[in-house]
């Protein structure tokens, strides 16, 4: 079975045709439980997310701030496995018909096996992977397997990325480019800042792929600001925080759905 890279491309193109940015939500698998995590992804879609990134919880993250680390720790202590990540992707895709990506660090894939991982992700209906710590120059084997299975390979670029480096990354990536709005880890910020707009401008000079901005966006106003210059707005910590702060799982799901609705309105006010 082929993965859903085309669905991802079509979804981003549809948002552009509506003169808006796409809303991309992030939620970790296995948090607060495997079943609860699946329902959280469904809630984000129900609220208005166009795409969801399902996080593969990792014990040694380099991009994730304290909020997502807390959720990952809960998931890992709950015994989450890669099979649970695949189940999350499958059930979320089957329920929504919308693109679901996996965001993961490289080590779990390397240990699991590239062919096994890409085969299972495609069979689950996944659209691709975001790989924040896989160096482009070491990605050829991964990209070969991902392409064979119809999966996008989304690389992360940062404000520190030189133009030459951006061109190398965008030349081999697929799906979209993940532009980190600032140097640092995930988490909500008071403002997203001009760095992100400059990074989007420089990235677009190297590629026709959509450029989506993440790190720091937490409310409708910030989503509208970023939607003014980016093709997609990526929100993670704000969703996870709503779940962490909720008195119980049911309330958390309501909060996720509500936030998705607010952000979905925000990306339409570009």
Secondary structure, 3 states (H helix, E strand, C coil): CCCCHHHHHHHHHHHHHCCCCEEEEEEECCCCCHHHHHHHHHHHHHHCCCEEEEECCCCCCCCCCHHHHHHHHHHHHCCCCHHHHHHHHHHHHHHHCCEEEEECCHHHHHHHCHHHHHHHHHHCCCCEEECCCCCHHHCHHHHHHHHHCCCEEECEECCCCCHHHHHHHHHHCCCEEEEECCCCCCCCCCCCCHHHHHHHHHHHCCCCCEEEEECCCCCHHHHHHHHCCCCEEEECHHHHHHHHHCCCHHHHHHHHHHHHHHHHHHCCCC
